[in-house]
Amino acid sequence: MPDWSVSLHDGIHSLTASAWDSCAGADNPFVSHAFLSALEDSGSVSRRTGWMPRHVSLHAPDGTLAAVCPAYLKGHSWGEYVFDQGWARAFEAAGGQYYPKLQIAVPFTPASGPRLLIHPDAPPESAAVLANALRQICGDTGLSSAHVTFCQEQESTLMASRGWLPRLGLQYHWHNQGYQSFEDFLGALSSRKRKALRRERRDATAAGLSFHTLRGSDISQQDWDAFYRFYHNTVDRKWGSAYLTPSFFPMLSERLGDRVVLMVARNGTETVAAALNFLGGDTLYGRNWGCEGNWPFLHFELCYYRAIDFAIEHSLKRVEAGAQGEHKIQRGYSPSFTHSAHWIENPSFRASVSAFLEQERAAMAEEALALDQLSPYRRNET
């Protein structure tokens, strides 16, 4: 009987959309062929930006496609949101070469989701075989390491059982407890926090702005032009890099349709701010935002409160509002763990990273408990 076979692909179009999505499923927009192809076709993912596609496909012994995963060769650690630059410095100080490395991730997207994309009809051992195959790729090609970031917890657990090193991160997510309205959600907060949120929403709307939720084909080229300006402004303020090109955003409307949710604020006919979201099976994912001008509490209104409104209206389970931002806690977003798994090829360096991660996981758990004490929810609420 033939063995399992693994192939590397230097572009998402090496696999048909139907084949890829038969493994990726429909729940998470970021691992869809549509999203990943927009990154490549727009030039946002390329040698220029240091993300060189090396997508992995796994075929079962009977020749059928069992799994795929989005993978990239990286010559740096930018655009990942799980920071390993300290590991790179330590390894290179000891005479090693950390880059290039293999990154199994969605570029520039700190949103959790599946990374080992298993076909529903694949043999039950497919995920374990793929985890082993990713390790073997490092050994066969001379790469220092492989990193599966923002994966699902069960994926991290499975990979840990195959020798990978698990890592925890923290984000802030809003969880829908069956709320029927925003006022219903406010009722779960302490009186003082409830008044603060009402005041912020009142002040945000007092400036006379109008708010609009646009989806898919409702988003015009003019809307995207404005959004790209805002995106670039935000990147400039944060001393980041504008990896995403202007053509990337219109491609999203074309390829993802109503799964693209753009919330805009207008001053008369002029768009002054926008927040880009993506709709998953049961989750709204907040990604990028930007504005022009100084508008009190507009960031909170457009990125957090409007997202909660949308989630309640569409009976979604949660809102994931992106990386960082302890200020989200006071607005009803709770600290939530994110997961990643790391393979370090060098045994002695792997032992050092493992010891570091063990300490980091303990510190992360303590931090989550401390942050939970800042929760605005009444203590009799879960």
N, C-alpha and C positions, 0 to 999 in steps of 0.2 A: 504494500500500500504506500502511495506517495506521502511525503511529509508535509507539514504545514509550510507555507511559503510566505515570505515577507518581501514587499517591494517599497522602494522610496520613489516619490514623485516630486519633480521640481516645479510643479504648478497644480493648482486645484483642478484645472481643466483636463488633466491627465485622467481624471475619473469623471464619469458622467454625473450630472446632478441627481438623476434617479438612483444611481448606485450609491453615491455618497449619502444622500438623504435617507435611503433605506436603512442605513446604519445610524445616522444622526437622529432620526425621529423628527417630530414637529414641535416639541415642547420648548426648546431653547433656541432662540433666533440666532445666537452668535456662532453656533457650530453648524449652521445650515450652509449648504453650498452657495446660496445666494449671498450671504453676508461675507463669507471668506473669499468668494470670487470678486466681490466689489472691492475688497481690500487690495487684491492683486491687480485687477483690471484698471483701477484708478491710479496705480503707482504708489499707493500708500504703503504697501508691503513690497519690498524690492531690495536689491543689493544696495541701492542708495541709502535706504533707511536702516540697513543692517538686519533685515528680516528676510532670509532666503528660504523659500518654501522647500521642505523635505517631507511632505505628507506621507504617512505610513499606511499601507493597506496590508491586511492579513487574509490569506486564503486558507480555508480548511483543507484537510487531506483529500476531500472529494472535489476540490477545485472551486467551491462556492466562496463568495466574498463573506468573510466572517466578521471583519471589523476594519475600521479606519480610525485615524486620529490626526488632528491638525498639528503639524510639527514644522519647526524652522531651525535652521542653522543660525546662530547668533554670534557676532563678534564683539558684543557689548551686552550690558544688562539694562538698557533703557527700555521704557515702555512696557515693563512687566508688572510693576507694583508689588512684587515679592522680591525683597532686596537681598542680593547675594554678592554685592561688590566687595564686601569685607572678606568673603571666602576667596574671591579671585585674587585680591591683594596678598592674602596669606599664602595661597598656593604658589603664586608667582615669586614671592619673596623666598620661598623654599626651593626655587629652581624649576617649578612646574610651568605648564602652559595651560591656563584655564580656558581660554577662548581658542577656537570656536567651541561652543557647547550646543546641545540639542534642547530646544525649548518646545514643550508640548503645551500649547496655550492658544488663546485667541488674542492676537496682537492688540495692544493698547486698550484692553478691555478687562478691567478688574471685576468681572461678574462671574459668580460661580455657576458651574454647569458640568455636564459630562465631558470627559476628555478621551476616555477609551470608548469609542462609539461602536457598540456591539450590535450586530444584526439580530433582530428578534428570533430568527430561526437558526442562529449559530450554535455550535456545540457549547455546552455549559462551561467548558474549561477555556473558552476563547479569551476572556479578559486576562486570565493568568498567563496564557501563552503570549498575549500581546505585551504584558508587563515584562516578561522575560526577554521578548524580542527587542524591546527598547533598550534594555541593558546590553544585549548582545551587539546592537548597532554601535554603541559607544566603544566596546572592545574591538570590534572589527574595523572601525574607521578611525580609531585613535583619538576620539573625543574624550575630554576630561570628565564629562558629566551629562546627565539628562535631568530635566526639571518639568514636572507635571504640575502646573499652577492653576489655582482656583478650580480644582476638581471637586467631585462629590465626596462626601465623607466615606462612603462605602468603597470608593475607588482608592482613596488613601489607605484605608484599612487593608484592602486586598494587596496593594503594592507593598505595604509594610511587611506583610507575610511573605513577600518574595524578596526581601532584603532592602527595599527602598527605605529612605528616612522620611518619616512624616513631619510636617510642619504646620503650625497653627498661625492664623492671622485673625484680625478683628475688623469687622465692618459694622454698620448700623442699618438694621432692617426694620421696617414697619410690618406688624402682623395684624391681619384682619381677624378680629374676634367675633365675626358675624354682625358687624355694624351695619345698620340700615341707612345711616346718614353721617355727615361730618359731625353734627351735633351729638349723635349717638356716641361717636368716638370721643368727643370732648367730655361726655358724661363719665368716661372711665378715668379721667384725670383728676388729680387733686384740685381743689377749688382755686388755689393760687395759680397753678399752671394753666388751668382752663381759661382764666381771665387773661393771662399773658398771651395765649395763642389767639384768643378773640381780638385782643388789641392789635396784635401784629397783622392779622388779616384785615382788620378795619383800616389800619394805617396804610397798608399796601394798596388798598382799593381807593383810598381817599384822594390819591393823586390824579384821579380821573382816567386812569388807564383802562382799556378794555382787554379782556382775556379770551383766548380762542384755543381750542384743541383741534389740531389738524391731523389727518391720518392719510397715509398713502398718496393717492392721486390728488387729494385736496391740497397737497403741499406744492406750491408753485416754484418755478425757478427763482422768482424774486424772493420768496421766503428762504430758499436755500442760500441765495447770495447774501442775504442779511445774516443768516445763521453763521455762515462761514466767517463773516466779519467778526461776529461776537466770539466765535471759537478762537480765532486768531488773537483777539484782544485778551481773552482769558489766558491763553498760552503765554503771551508776552508778559503779562503781569506776574505769572508764576515762574518765569525763567525756564520754561519748558521748551519742547521742540514740537512744531506743528507737523506731525507726521502725516496726518490725514489731509489729502489733497482736496481742492474744490470740487472735483468731479465725483469724489466718493459719495458725497451726501445725496445728490440727485439719483445716483444709482440705487440707493437704498429704497427710495419710493418705487422705482421701477421693479425692483427684484423682490422686495419684502412686502410691498403693498401696505395693507392696514396694520401690519405689525409695527410699522414706524409711526410713532406718536410724537408730534411736535407741538409743544405748548408755547404759545407766543403771547407777548404783551404789546399792545399798540397804544401809542399816543396819537389819537386821531387816526390818520391813515398810515402813520409811520411806525414800523416795527422797531421797538427799542430793546427787546430782550426775547430770548427763546431758550427752551430746555428740551433736549432731545431724549426721548425714551423709546424703549422697545418692549413689545408685548410678547410675553411667553405664554405657556399653557395656563399657568395660574399666578404669574408674577409680572409686575411692571418693573423694568430695569431702567433706572435713570443713568444717563451717560454723560453728556456734555451740556454745558450751559454757558451763556454769556450775555452781556448787555452793553448798552451805551447810555451814559448819563448816570445820575445819582438818584435812585428811587428807593425810599425807605422800605425795608423788609421785602423787597421784590424777589430776592433770591429765595427766601423761605416760602413765599407764596407760590412762585412758579415751579420750584423744584420739589418741594416737600408737600405743601398743603394741596395743591392741584393734583399731585400724584395720588395722594390719599383719596381725594374726591373721585378720581378716575377708578381707583381700585375698588372702592365701595360700590360705585355705580355698576361695575362690571363683575362684581363678586369674585375678585381676585384674592388670593390668600395673603400676598405680601407685596411690599415695595422694597426693592434693593436700590438704595440711592447712591451707590458707588463707594469709592475708597475714602478713608479718613473722615474727620469731622465730628468731634465729640459734641459739638453744638446740636447735632441731630437728636441726641438723647432727649433734650428738653422739648423737642417737638414730636415726641412719641415714637422715635426710632430706637430700637433696643440693640445692645451689643450682641453680635452674633459671630460665631467662629467661621472662618474660611479655612480651607484645607489645601495642602499641596504635598507632593511627594518628590524626593530627590534621590538620584543615583549618582554616587561619586565613585569613579573607576578606581582611583588609587586607594588601596586598603588603609594605609596609615592616615591619610587625609580624611577618608570616610569615617574613621573612628573619631577624629577630632571634631568633625562636623556633627556627628551623632551626639557627642557629649554636649556640644553647644546647644543643639536643638532640644535636648532633654531639659536643660535649664530654661531655655526660652519658652517651652511649652508650659512649664510650671509658672513662670512669670506671667505668661499670657492668661492663664486660668485665674491667677490672683487679680490681674488687671480687670478681667471681665466681671469678677465679683464686686470689685470696687466701683466700677462704672455702673453696675446695676443699682447701686445705692442712689444714683442720681436720677433714677427713673421718675418721670412725672406722674406715673399711674398711682392711683390709690392703692394702698398696701393690701387691700382685700381683693385686688384684681390680679389675675395671673399674667 
